[in-house]
Amino acid sequence: MTDDPVTDDPDLPDLRGSAQDLAASLASMDGRSYGAYKAIRGRWSLGRMELVVDHVQGDPFAAPSRVRLMLPPAVGGWAEEGPPLHATRSRSRTVGLEAFLARAFDTAARARGSSRGSGRSGQVRMTHTGQLAVPTTALRIEPDGGLEARFTVGLPARGRRVLGL
């Protein structure tokens, strides 16, 4: 075990199901009380990736839900032996690559995300790193080349009701 309270959460449910199971669960919640979203907390298999819903916001106006997307090395865009050596041969290069990827993720999420519904509905955000490339937990490159992206999602709502798919 690491000393990371997010990844070491003993209360996090085991694998909940597939992407289709998650979509079906979300569709079945349409119109229900916003608290119904609590049922999606846990790990979901998205093919070769895994989505982990660590915390579900209790209200559309509260801080957004915290999620992680974990990609194995092959999905991360490089071979099984990990990221290119020139990009990660030192800690400073790894930090720089993580900062670059975090900025790219945040830019793409803001461009594609749309606010729909009440409060923070539809917003997808990653902690913005600014100009300095400093170690953060927003995006991590694992020693084996896997990626872990941590970001927030404003779950869709109409008032205090779930706004389904």
N, C-alpha and C positions, 0 to 999 in steps of 0.2 A: 504494500500500500504506500501511496505517496502522502504528502501532507496537504493535498488539495481537497478542500471541503466539498467542492462540486463533484469531482469524479469519485470521491470516497463516500458518497452519501449512502449509508446502509438502508435507508428507507426508500430508495429509488426502486420501483418495481422492475422485475425482470422483463425480458423481451415481450412486448405486448402484441406484436403482429406485423403485418406487411403494410406497404403503402396503401394497398386497397382496403385493408382493415381500418387504417387511420382515416381514409376518405369516407368510408361507410359510417364510422363512428361520428365524424364531424357532420355528415349529412343528416344523421338521425337526431342531432342536437338542435337543428334549426327551429328557432322560435322558443326554445326552452330558456329557463333562467340562466344567466351568465355563469353561475356556479357549476353548470353541467360541464364546462370546459375542464374542470379538475380531473375528469376521467381520462384525459389524454396524457397525463403525466406518466413518464416512463420512456422506455426504449422502443423504437420502431425501426424495422428493417426496410430500407429503401433500395432493394437490390443489393449492390455491392457497397452501399453506404449505410450509415446508421444515423438516425435522428434521435436525439435525446431531449425530451422536454423535462427540464430540471425544476422549473417553477412556473405555475400557471397563475397569471394575474387574477385577483379576485373580483375585479371590477374594470369596466372598459376605460375608466378614468385613472386607474392606478398605474404604477410602473408596469411596463410591458412584460410579457412572459419571457423567461430566460430559456434558451435552447442551445444545443450544440449539434453540429453536423460533423461526423467523423468519417474520414475517407482513408481507405488503405492506400499503400504506396502506388499500386497500379492505377487507381482512380485519381490519385493526386497528380497524374500527368507524367510520371517518370517510372522507370523500370523497377522491378522488385528490389534492386540493390539500393534504392533510395534516391534522394535528390542529387543533382549533379554536384560533384565534389567542389568545383569552383564556387558554387553558391553557398555552401555550408561548411567550408573547410575550417572556419573559425567561428567562435560564438558571435562576433560582431557581424559577420556576413549572414549568419542564420537570423540574427535579430533584424538586419536590414531586409532580408527576404520576407520574413514574417510581417514586418511593417508594410512592405510594398503590397503583399497579398491582402492584408487587412484593409488597406486603403482601396484596393481594387474591388474587394467584396462590398465595402460600404458604398462606394460610388455606384456600383451596379445595382445594389439593393435599393438605394434612394431613387435611381432612375426608373426602376421597374415597379417599385412599391407604390401603392396609392392609398390615400386615406379614404376609407369608405365606412360609413356608419358613424358611430359615436366615439368620442374620446380619441384614443390612439389606435383605433381600428385600422388594420391594414399596414401599419408602419413596420418596416424591417430595418433595423439599425445595428451597426457594429460600433464599438467604442472607437471614436476617431483618434488617431495617433498624433496628429499635428505634423509639424515639420521635422521634429527630431525622431530618429529611429531608436526607441528605447524598448527594453523588454516589456512585453505586456502579456496578458492571458487571452486577448481577443482572438489571436490565431497562433497556433503552435505547430511547429514541424517536429514530429517525433523522431527519435534516433533511427527508426526503421524507414523513415520517409513518409509515414502517414501524416495526415493533416487533421487538426481539430480546430474548427471555427466556432467561436462562441458569439452569440448575437441575441438580440431581443426581437420579439414579434408582438405586435398589438393584435390580439385576436379580434376578429370582426364582431361588431355588436350593433344592434338597433335599439337604442335606449339601453336597458339593462338585460336585453335578451340576445341570445346567440343569433348571429346573422350567418346562416349556413352557406354551403358552397354554391 
